[in-house]
Amino acid sequence: MQRLNCERFPCHSKEQDCALCFCPFYPCRDKRTGGKEQGGTWCCESCQIIHRPDVADMVLDALMKGEAVGTVWKKLEAHL
């Protein structure tokens, strides 16, 4: 499910999956994602994890089923 008419598309790259326009794990503070502390704020600019189609599908499906964000994050860690 892509929202190609979003004024910010693509926020990372054309190959990304934008089913999740924002990261439900922000701020994850996990450097394995490519994110980093920048000026006292967590910067996700280099993170591509949430926009990978396999990850976006898994996360969206789990959240829609009512799984807790922390539980979904533990599933996501297998993709890091």
mmCIF file of the N, C-alpha and C atoms, coordinates in Angstrom:
data_MODEL
# 
_entry.id   MODEL 
# 
loop_
_atom_site.group_PDB 
_atom_site.id 
_atom_site.type_symbol 
_atom_site.label_atom_id 
_atom_site.label_alt_id 
_atom_site.label_comp_id 
_atom_site.label_asym_id 
_atom_site.label_entity_id 
_atom_site.label_seq_id 
_atom_site.pdbx_PDB_ins_code 
_atom_site.Cartn_x 
_atom_site.Cartn_y 
_atom_site.Cartn_z 
_atom_site.occupancy 
_atom_site.B_iso_or_equiv 
_atom_site.pdbx_formal_charge 
_atom_site.auth_seq_id 
_atom_site.auth_comp_id 
_atom_site.auth_asym_id 
_atom_site.auth_atom_id 
_atom_site.pdbx_PDB_model_num 
ATOM 1   N N  . MET A 1 1  ? 0.847  -1.161  0.000  1.00 0.00 ? 1  MET A N  1 
ATOM 2   C CA . MET A 1 1  ? 0.000  0.000   0.000  1.00 0.00 ? 1  MET A CA 1 
ATOM 3   C C  . MET A 1 1  ? 0.902  1.236   0.000  1.00 0.00 ? 1  MET A C  1 
ATOM 4   N N  . GLN A 1 2  ? 0.995  1.885   -1.116 1.00 0.00 ? 2  GLN A N  1 
ATOM 5   C CA . GLN A 1 2  ? 1.837  3.066   -1.257 1.00 0.00 ? 2  GLN A CA 1 
ATOM 6   C C  . GLN A 1 2  ? 0.960  4.304   -1.407 1.00 0.00 ? 2  GLN A C  1 
ATOM 7   N N  . ARG A 1 3  ? 1.384  5.388   -0.851 1.00 0.00 ? 3  ARG A N  1 
ATOM 8   C CA . ARG A 1 3  ? 0.710  6.670   -1.065 1.00 0.00 ? 3  ARG A CA 1 
ATOM 9   C C  . ARG A 1 3  ? 1.648  7.523   -1.905 1.00 0.00 ? 3  ARG A C  1 
ATOM 10  N N  . LEU A 1 4  ? 1.575  7.310   -3.219 1.00 0.00 ? 4  LEU A N  1 
ATOM 11  C CA . LEU A 1 4  ? 2.511  7.952   -4.135 1.00 0.00 ? 4  LEU A CA 1 
ATOM 12  C C  . LEU A 1 4  ? 2.263  9.449   -4.283 1.00 0.00 ? 4  LEU A C  1 
ATOM 13  N N  . ASN A 1 5  ? 1.088  9.924   -3.897 1.00 0.00 ? 5  ASN A N  1 
ATOM 14  C CA . ASN A 1 5  ? 0.799  11.349  -4.026 1.00 0.00 ? 5  ASN A CA 1 
ATOM 15  C C  . ASN A 1 5  ? 1.205  12.151  -2.783 1.00 0.00 ? 5  ASN A C  1 
ATOM 16  N N  . CYS A 1 6  ? 1.914  11.519  -1.864 1.00 0.00 ? 6  CYS A N  1 
ATOM 17  C CA . CYS A 1 6  ? 2.393  12.212  -0.670 1.00 0.00 ? 6  CYS A CA 1 
ATOM 18  C C  . CYS A 1 6  ? 3.387  13.300  -1.076 1.00 0.00 ? 6  CYS A C  1 
ATOM 19  N N  . GLU A 1 7  ? 3.236  14.466  -0.474 1.00 0.00 ? 7  GLU A N  1 
ATOM 20  C CA . GLU A 1 7  ? 4.128  15.586  -0.800 1.00 0.00 ? 7  GLU A CA 1 
ATOM 21  C C  . GLU A 1 7  ? 5.580  15.318  -0.403 1.00 0.00 ? 7  GLU A C  1 
ATOM 22  N N  . ARG A 1 8  ? 5.813  14.325  0.438  1.00 0.00 ? 8  ARG A N  1 
ATOM 23  C CA . ARG A 1 8  ? 7.181  13.989  0.865  1.00 0.00 ? 8  ARG A CA 1 
ATOM 24  C C  . ARG A 1 8  ? 7.737  12.756  0.161  1.00 0.00 ? 8  ARG A C  1 
ATOM 25  N N  . PHE A 1 9  ? 6.951  12.132  -0.743 1.00 0.00 ? 9  PHE A N  1 
ATOM 26  C CA . PHE A 1 9  ? 7.413  10.915  -1.418 1.00 0.00 ? 9  PHE A CA 1 
ATOM 27  C C  . PHE A 1 9  ? 8.459  11.265  -2.446 1.00 0.00 ? 9  PHE A C  1 
ATOM 28  N N  . PRO A 1 10 ? 9.548  10.552  -2.541 1.00 0.00 ? 10 PRO A N  1 
ATOM 29  C CA . PRO A 1 10 ? 10.035 9.588   -1.560 1.00 0.00 ? 10 PRO A CA 1 
ATOM 30  C C  . PRO A 1 10 ? 10.856 10.297  -0.498 1.00 0.00 ? 10 PRO A C  1 
ATOM 31  N N  . CYS A 1 11 ? 10.664 9.915   0.744  1.00 0.00 ? 11 CYS A N  1 
ATOM 32  C CA . CYS A 1 11 ? 11.459 10.572  1.796  1.00 0.00 ? 11 CYS A CA 1 
ATOM 33  C C  . CYS A 1 11 ? 12.851 9.948   1.873  1.00 0.00 ? 11 CYS A C  1 
ATOM 34  N N  . HIS A 1 12 ? 13.015 8.733   1.348  1.00 0.00 ? 12 HIS A N  1 
ATOM 35  C CA . HIS A 1 12 ? 14.338 8.108   1.306  1.00 0.00 ? 12 HIS A CA 1 
ATOM 36  C C  . HIS A 1 12 ? 14.726 7.772   -0.135 1.00 0.00 ? 12 HIS A C  1 
ATOM 37  N N  . SER A 1 13 ? 14.006 6.849   -0.773 1.00 0.00 ? 13 SER A N  1 
ATOM 38  C CA . SER A 1 13 ? 14.345 6.443   -2.137 1.00 0.00 ? 13 SER A CA 1 
ATOM 39  C C  . SER A 1 13 ? 13.106 5.917   -2.839 1.00 0.00 ? 13 SER A C  1 
ATOM 40  N N  . LYS A 1 14 ? 13.144 5.823   -4.142 1.00 0.00 ? 14 LYS A N  1 
ATOM 41  C CA . LYS A 1 14 ? 12.002 5.366   -4.942 1.00 0.00 ? 14 LYS A CA 1 
ATOM 42  C C  . LYS A 1 14 ? 11.639 3.910   -4.641 1.00 0.00 ? 14 LYS A C  1 
ATOM 43  N N  . GLU A 1 15 ? 12.591 3.100   -4.170 1.00 0.00 ? 15 GLU A N  1 
ATOM 44  C CA . GLU A 1 15 ? 12.357 1.680   -3.931 1.00 0.00 ? 15 GLU A CA 1 
ATOM 45  C C  . GLU A 1 15 ? 11.679 1.396   -2.596 1.00 0.00 ? 15 GLU A C  1 
ATOM 46  N N  . GLN A 1 16 ? 11.485 2.424   -1.783 1.00 0.00 ? 16 GLN A N  1 
ATOM 47  C CA . GLN A 1 16 ? 10.953 2.218   -0.441 1.00 0.00 ? 16 GLN A CA 1 
ATOM 48  C C  . GLN A 1 16 ? 9.465  1.873   -0.462 1.00 0.00 ? 16 GLN A C  1 
ATOM 49  N N  . ASP A 1 17 ? 9.016  1.251   0.592  1.00 0.00 ? 17 ASP A N  1 
ATOM 50  C CA . ASP A 1 17 ? 7.600  0.984   0.812  1.00 0.00 ? 17 ASP A CA 1 
ATOM 51  C C  . ASP A 1 17 ? 7.119  2.017   1.816  1.00 0.00 ? 17 ASP A C  1 
ATOM 52  N N  . CYS A 1 18 ? 6.143  2.810   1.429  1.00 0.00 ? 18 CYS A N  1 
ATOM 53  C CA . CYS A 1 18 ? 5.666  3.898   2.290  1.00 0.00 ? 18 CYS A CA 1 
ATOM 54  C C  . CYS A 1 18 ? 4.355  3.568   2.988  1.00 0.00 ? 18 CYS A C  1 
ATOM 55  N N  . ALA A 1 19 ? 4.083  2.291   3.205  1.00 0.00 ? 19 ALA A N  1 
ATOM 56  C CA . ALA A 1 19 ? 2.860  1.909   3.913  1.00 0.00 ? 19 ALA A CA 1 
ATOM 57  C C  . ALA A 1 19 ? 2.848  2.544   5.299  1.00 0.00 ? 19 ALA A C  1 
ATOM 58  N N  . LEU A 1 20 ? 4.007  2.689   5.901  1.00 0.00 ? 20 LEU A N  1 
ATOM 59  C CA . LEU A 1 20 ? 4.135  3.355   7.200  1.00 0.00 ? 20 LEU A CA 1 
ATOM 60  C C  . LEU A 1 20 ? 4.841  4.680   6.960  1.00 0.00 ? 20 LEU A C  1 
ATOM 61  N N  . CYS A 1 21 ? 4.094  5.739   6.954  1.00 0.00 ? 21 CYS A N  1 
ATOM 62  C CA . CYS A 1 21 ? 4.646  7.064   6.674  1.00 0.00 ? 21 CYS A CA 1 
ATOM 63  C C  . CYS A 1 21 ? 5.538  7.532   7.814  1.00 0.00 ? 21 CYS A C  1 
ATOM 64  N N  . PHE A 1 22 ? 5.279  7.027   8.988  1.00 0.00 ? 22 PHE A N  1 
ATOM 65  C CA . PHE A 1 22 ? 6.113  7.369   10.144 1.00 0.00 ? 22 PHE A CA 1 
ATOM 66  C C  . PHE A 1 22 ? 6.508  6.063   10.819 1.00 0.00 ? 22 PHE A C  1 
ATOM 67  N N  . CYS A 1 23 ? 7.554  6.117   11.570 1.00 0.00 ? 23 CYS A N  1 
ATOM 68  C CA . CYS A 1 23 ? 8.029  4.912   12.241 1.00 0.00 ? 23 CYS A CA 1 
ATOM 69  C C  . CYS A 1 23 ? 7.372  4.782   13.606 1.00 0.00 ? 23 CYS A C  1 
ATOM 70  N N  . PRO A 1 24 ? 6.655  3.691   13.847 1.00 0.00 ? 24 PRO A N  1 
ATOM 71  C CA . PRO A 1 24 ? 6.022  3.502   15.151 1.00 0.00 ? 24 PRO A CA 1 
ATOM 72  C C  . PRO A 1 24 ? 7.027  3.245   16.272 1.00 0.00 ? 24 PRO A C  1 
ATOM 73  N N  . PHE A 1 25 ? 8.291  3.064   15.907 1.00 0.00 ? 25 PHE A N  1 
ATOM 74  C CA . PHE A 1 25 ? 9.335  2.782   16.890 1.00 0.00 ? 25 PHE A CA 1 
ATOM 75  C C  . PHE A 1 25 ? 10.174 4.014   17.227 1.00 0.00 ? 25 PHE A C  1 
ATOM 76  N N  . TYR A 1 26 ? 9.841  5.170   16.643 1.00 0.00 ? 26 TYR A N  1 
ATOM 77  C CA . TYR A 1 26 ? 10.618 6.380   16.873 1.00 0.00 ? 26 TYR A CA 1 
ATOM 78  C C  . TYR A 1 26 ? 10.459 6.855   18.309 1.00 0.00 ? 26 TYR A C  1 
ATOM 79  N N  . PRO A 1 27 ? 11.530 7.199   18.942 1.00 0.00 ? 27 PRO A N  1 
ATOM 80  C CA . PRO A 1 27 ? 12.931 7.025   18.563 1.00 0.00 ? 27 PRO A CA 1 
ATOM 81  C C  . PRO A 1 27 ? 13.435 5.672   19.061 1.00 0.00 ? 27 PRO A C  1 
ATOM 82  N N  . CYS A 1 28 ? 13.861 4.838   18.163 1.00 0.00 ? 28 CYS A N  1 
ATOM 83  C CA . CYS A 1 28 ? 14.314 3.500   18.572 1.00 0.00 ? 28 CYS A CA 1 
ATOM 84  C C  . CYS A 1 28 ? 15.691 3.545   19.239 1.00 0.00 ? 28 CYS A C  1 
ATOM 85  N N  . ARG A 1 29 ? 16.497 4.497   18.840 1.00 0.00 ? 29 ARG A N  1 
ATOM 86  C CA . ARG A 1 29 ? 17.856 4.656   19.364 1.00 0.00 ? 29 ARG A CA 1 
ATOM 87  C C  . ARG A 1 29 ? 18.712 3.410   19.156 1.00 0.00 ? 29 ARG A C  1 
ATOM 88  N N  . ASP A 1 30 ? 18.428 2.698   18.078 1.00 0.00 ? 30 ASP A N  1 
ATOM 89  C CA . ASP A 1 30 ? 19.180 1.488   17.743 1.00 0.00 ? 30 ASP A CA 1 
ATOM 90  C C  . ASP A 1 30 ? 20.050 1.785   16.525 1.00 0.00 ? 30 ASP A C  1 
ATOM 91  N N  . LYS A 1 31 ? 21.347 1.879   16.741 1.00 0.00 ? 31 LYS A N  1 
ATOM 92  C CA . LYS A 1 31 ? 22.272 2.253   15.668 1.00 0.00 ? 31 LYS A CA 1 
ATOM 93  C C  . LYS A 1 31 ? 22.343 1.226   14.546 1.00 0.00 ? 31 LYS A C  1 
ATOM 94  N N  . ARG A 1 32 ? 21.855 0.012   14.787 1.00 0.00 ? 32 ARG A N  1 
ATOM 95  C CA . ARG A 1 32 ? 21.841 -0.999  13.724 1.00 0.00 ? 32 ARG A CA 1 
ATOM 96  C C  . ARG A 1 32 ? 20.913 -0.598  12.579 1.00 0.00 ? 32 ARG A C  1 
ATOM 97  N N  . THR A 1 33 ? 19.992 0.327   12.827 1.00 0.00 ? 33 THR A N  1 
ATOM 98  C CA . THR A 1 33 ? 19.054 0.767   11.796 1.00 0.00 ? 33 THR A CA 1 
ATOM 99  C C  . THR A 1 33 ? 19.685 1.759   10.830 1.00 0.00 ? 33 THR A C  1 
ATOM 100 N N  . GLY A 1 34 ? 20.815 2.333   11.221 1.00 0.00 ? 34 GLY A N  1 
ATOM 101 C CA . GLY A 1 34 ? 21.427 3.394   10.431 1.00 0.00 ? 34 GLY A CA 1 
ATOM 102 C C  . GLY A 1 34 ? 21.149 4.757   11.042 1.00 0.00 ? 34 GLY A C  1 
ATOM 103 N N  . GLY A 1 35 ? 20.271 4.796   12.039 1.00 0.00 ? 35 GLY A N  1 
ATOM 104 C CA . GLY A 1 35 ? 19.973 6.048   12.723 1.00 0.00 ? 35 GLY A CA 1 
ATOM 105 C C  . GLY A 1 35 ? 21.101 6.455   13.647 1.00 0.00 ? 35 GLY A C  1 
ATOM 106 N N  . LYS A 1 36 ? 21.044 7.706   14.117 1.00 0.00 ? 36 LYS A N  1 
ATOM 107 C CA . LYS A 1 36 ? 22.100 8.200   15.002 1.00 0.00 ? 36 LYS A CA 1 
ATOM 108 C C  . LYS A 1 36 ? 21.608 9.402   15.790 1.00 0.00 ? 36 LYS A C  1 
ATOM 109 N N  . GLU A 1 37 ? 22.268 9.663   16.912 1.00 0.00 ? 37 GLU A N  1 
ATOM 110 C CA . GLU A 1 37 ? 22.009 10.872  17.688 1.00 0.00 ? 37 GLU A CA 1 
ATOM 111 C C  . GLU A 1 37 ? 22.609 12.036  16.921 1.00 0.00 ? 37 GLU A C  1 
ATOM 112 N N  . GLN A 1 38 ? 21.830 13.102  16.796 1.00 0.00 ? 38 GLN A N  1 
ATOM 113 C CA . GLN A 1 38 ? 22.325 14.268  16.073 1.00 0.00 ? 38 GLN A CA 1 
ATOM 114 C C  . GLN A 1 38 ? 21.745 15.517  16.739 1.00 0.00 ? 38 GLN A C  1 
ATOM 115 N N  . GLY A 1 39 ? 22.598 16.291  17.360 1.00 0.00 ? 39 GLY A N  1 
ATOM 116 C CA . GLY A 1 39 ? 22.155 17.510  18.032 1.00 0.00 ? 39 GLY A CA 1 
ATOM 117 C C  . GLY A 1 39 ? 21.155 17.259  19.145 1.00 0.00 ? 39 GLY A C  1 
ATOM 118 N N  . GLY A 1 40 ? 21.289 16.142  19.851 1.00 0.00 ? 40 GLY A N  1 
ATOM 119 C CA . GLY A 1 40 ? 20.400 15.820  20.946 1.00 0.00 ? 40 GLY A CA 1 
ATOM 120 C C  . GLY A 1 40 ? 19.084 15.173  20.536 1.00 0.00 ? 40 GLY A C  1 
ATOM 121 N N  . THR A 1 41 ? 18.932 14.883  19.244 1.00 0.00 ? 41 THR A N  1 
ATOM 122 C CA . THR A 1 41 ? 17.710 14.266  18.727 1.00 0.00 ? 41 THR A CA 1 
ATOM 123 C C  . THR A 1 41 ? 18.083 13.017  17.947 1.00 0.00 ? 41 THR A C  1 
ATOM 124 N N  . TRP A 1 42 ? 17.211 12.018  17.962 1.00 0.00 ? 42 TRP A N  1 
ATOM 125 C CA . TRP A 1 42 ? 17.441 10.807  17.186 1.00 0.00 ? 42 TRP A CA 1 
ATOM 126 C C  . TRP A 1 42 ? 17.123 11.104  15.730 1.00 0.00 ? 42 TRP A C  1 
ATOM 127 N N  . CYS A 1 43 ? 18.102 10.905  14.844 1.00 0.00 ? 43 CYS A N  1 
ATOM 128 C CA . CYS A 1 43 ? 17.965 11.179  13.420 1.00 0.00 ? 43 CYS A CA 1 
ATOM 129 C C  . CYS A 1 43 ? 17.829 9.860   12.653 1.00 0.00 ? 43 CYS A C  1 
ATOM 130 N N  . CYS A 1 44 ? 16.734 9.691   11.929 1.00 0.00 ? 44 CYS A N  1 
ATOM 131 C CA . CYS A 1 44 ? 16.436 8.456   11.187 1.00 0.00 ? 44 CYS A CA 1 
ATOM 132 C C  . CYS A 1 44 ? 16.750 8.572   9.697  1.00 0.00 ? 44 CYS A C  1 
ATOM 133 N N  . GLU A 1 45 ? 17.379 9.662   9.301  1.00 0.00 ? 45 GLU A N  1 
ATOM 134 C CA . GLU A 1 45 ? 17.585 9.937   7.881  1.00 0.00 ? 45 GLU A CA 1 
ATOM 135 C C  . GLU A 1 45 ? 18.215 8.777   7.121  1.00 0.00 ? 45 GLU A C  1 
ATOM 136 N N  . SER A 1 46 ? 19.126 8.048   7.729  1.00 0.00 ? 46 SER A N  1 
ATOM 137 C CA . SER A 1 46 ? 19.806 6.947   7.039  1.00 0.00 ? 46 SER A CA 1 
ATOM 138 C C  . SER A 1 46 ? 19.134 5.589   7.252  1.00 0.00 ? 46 SER A C  1 
ATOM 139 N N  . CYS A 1 47 ? 18.057 5.549   8.020  1.00 0.00 ? 47 CYS A N  1 
ATOM 140 C CA . CYS A 1 47 ? 17.363 4.285   8.285  1.00 0.00 ? 47 CYS A CA 1 
ATOM 141 C C  . CYS A 1 47 ? 16.479 3.908   7.103  1.00 0.00 ? 47 CYS A C  1 
ATOM 142 N N  . GLN A 1 48 ? 16.645 2.710   6.621  1.00 0.00 ? 48 GLN A N  1 
ATOM 143 C CA . GLN A 1 48 ? 15.813 2.199   5.534  1.00 0.00 ? 48 GLN A CA 1 
ATOM 144 C C  . GLN A 1 48 ? 14.949 1.034   6.000  1.00 0.00 ? 48 GLN A C  1 
ATOM 145 N N  . ILE A 1 49 ? 15.125 0.574   7.224  1.00 0.00 ? 49 ILE A N  1 
ATOM 146 C CA . ILE A 1 49 ? 14.483 -0.643  7.716  1.00 0.00 ? 49 ILE A CA 1 
ATOM 147 C C  . ILE A 1 49 ? 12.966 -0.608  7.567  1.00 0.00 ? 49 ILE A C  1 
ATOM 148 N N  . ILE A 1 50 ? 12.309 0.412   8.093  1.00 0.00 ? 50 ILE A N  1 
ATOM 149 C CA . ILE A 1 50 ? 10.848 0.452   8.112  1.00 0.00 ? 50 ILE A CA 1 
ATOM 150 C C  . ILE A 1 50 ? 10.253 0.554   6.709  1.00 0.00 ? 50 ILE A C  1 
ATOM 151 N N  . HIS A 1 51 ? 11.058 0.966   5.742  1.00 0.00 ? 51 HIS A N  1 
ATOM 152 C CA . HIS A 1 51 ? 10.579 1.112   4.368  1.00 0.00 ? 51 HIS A CA 1 
ATOM 153 C C  . HIS A 1 51 ? 10.859 -0.099  3.487  1.00 0.00 ? 51 HIS A C  1 
ATOM 154 N N  . ARG A 1 52 ? 11.486 -1.138  4.044  1.00 0.00 ? 52 ARG A N  1 
ATOM 155 C CA . ARG A 1 52 ? 11.663 -2.375  3.270  1.00 0.00 ? 52 ARG A CA 1 
ATOM 156 C C  . ARG A 1 52 ? 10.305 -3.056  3.158  1.00 0.00 ? 52 ARG A C  1 
ATOM 157 N N  . PRO A 1 53 ? 9.898  -3.463  1.956  1.00 0.00 ? 53 PRO A N  1 
ATOM 158 C CA . PRO A 1 53 ? 8.564  -4.050  1.793  1.00 0.00 ? 53 PRO A CA 1 
ATOM 159 C C  . PRO A 1 53 ? 8.272  -5.214  2.737  1.00 0.00 ? 53 PRO A C  1 
ATOM 160 N N  . ASP A 1 54 ? 9.225  -6.115  2.948  1.00 0.00 ? 54 ASP A N  1 
ATOM 161 C CA . ASP A 1 54 ? 8.974  -7.252  3.841  1.00 0.00 ? 54 ASP A CA 1 
ATOM 162 C C  . ASP A 1 54 ? 8.772  -6.799  5.279  1.00 0.00 ? 54 ASP A C  1 
ATOM 163 N N  . VAL A 1 55 ? 9.529  -5.811  5.703  1.00 0.00 ? 55 VAL A N  1 
ATOM 164 C CA . VAL A 1 55 ? 9.429  -5.295  7.066  1.00 0.00 ? 55 VAL A CA 1 
ATOM 165 C C  . VAL A 1 55 ? 8.136  -4.490  7.226  1.00 0.00 ? 55 VAL A C  1 
ATOM 166 N N  . ALA A 1 56 ? 7.842  -3.611  6.274  1.00 0.00 ? 56 ALA A N  1 
ATOM 167 C CA . ALA A 1 56 ? 6.623  -2.800  6.356  1.00 0.00 ? 56 ALA A CA 1 
ATOM 168 C C  . ALA A 1 56 ? 5.388  -3.695  6.432  1.00 0.00 ? 56 ALA A C  1 
ATOM 169 N N  . ASP A 1 57 ? 5.350  -4.751  5.627  1.00 0.00 ? 57 ASP A N  1 
ATOM 170 C CA . ASP A 1 57 ? 4.217  -5.690  5.656  1.00 0.00 ? 57 ASP A CA 1 
ATOM 171 C C  . ASP A 1 57 ? 4.092  -6.357  7.015  1.00 0.00 ? 57 ASP A C  1 
ATOM 172 N N  . MET A 1 58 ? 5.207  -6.837  7.541  1.00 0.00 ? 58 MET A N  1 
ATOM 173 C CA . MET A 1 58 ? 5.200  -7.530  8.830  1.00 0.00 ? 58 MET A CA 1 
ATOM 174 C C  . MET A 1 58 ? 4.751  -6.594  9.952  1.00 0.00 ? 58 MET A C  1 
ATOM 175 N N  . VAL A 1 59 ? 5.296  -5.391  9.986  1.00 0.00 ? 59 VAL A N  1 
ATOM 176 C CA . VAL A 1 59 ? 4.978  -4.433  11.042 1.00 0.00 ? 59 VAL A CA 1 
ATOM 177 C C  . VAL A 1 59 ? 3.513  -4.006  10.957 1.00 0.00 ? 59 VAL A C  1 
ATOM 178 N N  . LEU A 1 60 ? 3.066  -3.647  9.770  1.00 0.00 ? 60 LEU A N  1 
ATOM 179 C CA . LEU A 1 60 ? 1.686  -3.204  9.611  1.00 0.00 ? 60 LEU A CA 1 
ATOM 180 C C  . LEU A 1 60 ? 0.704  -4.310  9.980  1.00 0.00 ? 60 LEU A C  1 
ATOM 181 N N  . ASP A 1 61 ? 0.972  -5.520  9.538  1.00 0.00 ? 61 ASP A N  1 
ATOM 182 C CA . ASP A 1 61 ? 0.106  -6.656  9.854  1.00 0.00 ? 61 ASP A CA 1 
ATOM 183 C C  . ASP A 1 61 ? 0.036  -6.883  11.370 1.00 0.00 ? 61 ASP A C  1 
ATOM 184 N N  . ALA A 1 62 ? 1.178  -6.871  12.025 1.00 0.00 ? 62 ALA A N  1 
ATOM 185 C CA . ALA A 1 62 ? 1.222  -7.103  13.468 1.00 0.00 ? 62 ALA A CA 1 
ATOM 186 C C  . ALA A 1 62 ? 0.499  -6.001  14.230 1.00 0.00 ? 62 ALA A C  1 
ATOM 187 N N  . LEU A 1 63 ? 0.701  -4.744  13.843 1.00 0.00 ? 63 LEU A N  1 
ATOM 188 C CA . LEU A 1 63 ? 0.037  -3.638  14.529 1.00 0.00 ? 63 LEU A CA 1 
ATOM 189 C C  . LEU A 1 63 ? -1.468 -3.670  14.305 1.00 0.00 ? 63 LEU A C  1 
ATOM 190 N N  . MET A 1 64 ? -1.885 -4.029  13.097 1.00 0.00 ? 64 MET A N  1 
ATOM 191 C CA . MET A 1 64 ? -3.319 -4.114  12.794 1.00 0.00 ? 64 MET A CA 1 
ATOM 192 C C  . MET A 1 64 ? -3.984 -5.239  13.589 1.00 0.00 ? 64 MET A C  1 
ATOM 193 N N  . LYS A 1 65 ? -3.208 -6.248  13.959 1.00 0.00 ? 65 LYS A N  1 
ATOM 194 C CA . LYS A 1 65 ? -3.729 -7.346  14.778 1.00 0.00 ? 65 LYS A CA 1 
ATOM 195 C C  . LYS A 1 65 ? -3.732 -6.991  16.256 1.00 0.00 ? 65 LYS A C  1 
ATOM 196 N N  . GLY A 1 66 ? -3.240 -5.796  16.589 1.00 0.00 ? 66 GLY A N  1 
ATOM 197 C CA . GLY A 1 66 ? -3.263 -5.339  17.965 1.00 0.00 ? 66 GLY A CA 1 
ATOM 198 C C  . GLY A 1 66 ? -2.049 -5.717  18.789 1.00 0.00 ? 66 GLY A C  1 
ATOM 199 N N  . GLU A 1 67 ? -0.996 -6.189  18.134 1.00 0.00 ? 67 GLU A N  1 
ATOM 200 C CA . GLU A 1 67 ? 0.212  -6.531  18.885 1.00 0.00 ? 67 GLU A CA 1 
ATOM 201 C C  . GLU A 1 67 ? 0.851  -5.260  19.445 1.00 0.00 ? 67 GLU A C  1 
ATOM 202 N N  . ALA A 1 68 ? 1.437  -5.369  20.601 1.00 0.00 ? 68 ALA A N  1 
ATOM 203 C CA . ALA A 1 68 ? 2.102  -4.231  21.240 1.00 0.00 ? 68 ALA A CA 1 
ATOM 204 C C  . ALA A 1 68 ? 3.326  -3.812  20.428 1.00 0.00 ? 68 ALA A C  1 
ATOM 205 N N  . VAL A 1 69 ? 3.606  -2.527  20.432 1.00 0.00 ? 69 VAL A N  1 
ATOM 206 C CA . VAL A 1 69 ? 4.748  -1.995  19.688 1.00 0.00 ? 69 VAL A CA 1 
ATOM 207 C C  . VAL A 1 69 ? 6.041  -2.681  20.112 1.00 0.00 ? 69 VAL A C  1 
ATOM 208 N N  . GLY A 1 70 ? 6.223  -2.919  21.396 1.00 0.00 ? 70 GLY A N  1 
ATOM 209 C CA . GLY A 1 70 ? 7.429  -3.585  21.896 1.00 0.00 ? 70 GLY A CA 1 
ATOM 210 C C  . GLY A 1 70 ? 7.567  -4.998  21.362 1.00 0.00 ? 70 GLY A C  1 
ATOM 211 N N  . THR A 1 71 ? 6.471  -5.699  21.244 1.00 0.00 ? 71 THR A N  1 
ATOM 212 C CA . THR A 1 71 ? 6.481  -7.059  20.704 1.00 0.00 ? 71 THR A CA 1 
ATOM 213 C C  . THR A 1 71 ? 6.848  -7.035  19.221 1.00 0.00 ? 71 THR A C  1 
ATOM 214 N N  . VAL A 1 72 ? 6.292  -6.072  18.507 1.00 0.00 ? 72 VAL A N  1 
ATOM 215 C CA . VAL A 1 72 ? 6.582  -5.949  17.074 1.00 0.00 ? 72 VAL A CA 1 
ATOM 216 C C  . VAL A 1 72 ? 8.059  -5.577  16.878 1.00 0.00 ? 72 VAL A C  1 
ATOM 217 N N  . TRP A 1 73 ? 8.586  -4.716  17.745 1.00 0.00 ? 73 TRP A N  1 
ATOM 218 C CA . TRP A 1 73 ? 10.010 -4.342  17.649 1.00 0.00 ? 73 TRP A CA 1 
ATOM 219 C C  . TRP A 1 73 ? 10.890 -5.583  17.801 1.00 0.00 ? 73 TRP A C  1 
ATOM 220 N N  . LYS A 1 74 ? 10.539 -6.463  18.715 1.00 0.00 ? 74 LYS A N  1 
ATOM 221 C CA . LYS A 1 74 ? 11.327 -7.691  18.906 1.00 0.00 ? 74 LYS A CA 1 
ATOM 222 C C  . LYS A 1 74 ? 11.320 -8.535  17.626 1.00 0.00 ? 74 LYS A C  1 
ATOM 223 N N  . LYS A 1 75 ? 10.198 -8.590  16.929 1.00 0.00 ? 75 LYS A N  1 
ATOM 224 C CA . LYS A 1 75 ? 10.141 -9.289  15.635 1.00 0.00 ? 75 LYS A CA 1 
ATOM 225 C C  . LYS A 1 75 ? 11.016 -8.586  14.606 1.00 0.00 ? 75 LYS A C  1 
ATOM 226 N N  . LEU A 1 76 ? 10.983 -7.274  14.620 1.00 0.00 ? 76 LEU A N  1 
ATOM 227 C CA . LEU A 1 76 ? 11.746 -6.473  13.667 1.00 0.00 ? 76 LEU A CA 1 
ATOM 228 C C  . LEU A 1 76 ? 13.241 -6.657  13.854 1.00 0.00 ? 76 LEU A C  1 
ATOM 229 N N  . GLU A 1 77 ? 13.681 -6.869  15.069 1.00 0.00 ? 77 GLU A N  1 
ATOM 230 C CA . GLU A 1 77 ? 15.118 -7.021  15.342 1.00 0.00 ? 77 GLU A CA 1 
ATOM 231 C C  . GLU A 1 77 ? 15.745 -8.152  14.521 1.00 0.00 ? 77 GLU A C  1 
ATOM 232 N N  . ALA A 1 78 ? 14.966 -9.132  14.150 1.00 0.00 ? 78 ALA A N  1 
ATOM 233 C CA . ALA A 1 78 ? 15.485 -10.231 13.319 1.00 0.00 ? 78 ALA A CA 1 
ATOM 234 C C  . ALA A 1 78 ? 15.876 -9.735  11.928 1.00 0.00 ? 78 ALA A C  1 
ATOM 235 N N  . HIS A 1 79 ? 15.369 -8.577  11.519 1.00 0.00 ? 79 HIS A N  1 
ATOM 236 C CA . HIS A 1 79 ? 15.662 -8.021  10.189 1.00 0.00 ? 79 HIS A CA 1 
ATOM 237 C C  . HIS A 1 79 ? 16.820 -7.026  10.202 1.00 0.00 ? 79 HIS A C  1 
ATOM 238 N N  . LEU A 1 80 ? 17.354 -6.744  11.390 1.00 0.00 ? 80 LEU A N  1 
ATOM 239 C CA . LEU A 1 80 ? 18.435 -5.747  11.490 1.00 0.00 ? 80 LEU A CA 1 
ATOM 240 C C  . LEU A 1 80 ? 19.773 -6.364  11.189 1.00 0.00 ? 80 LEU A C  1 
# 
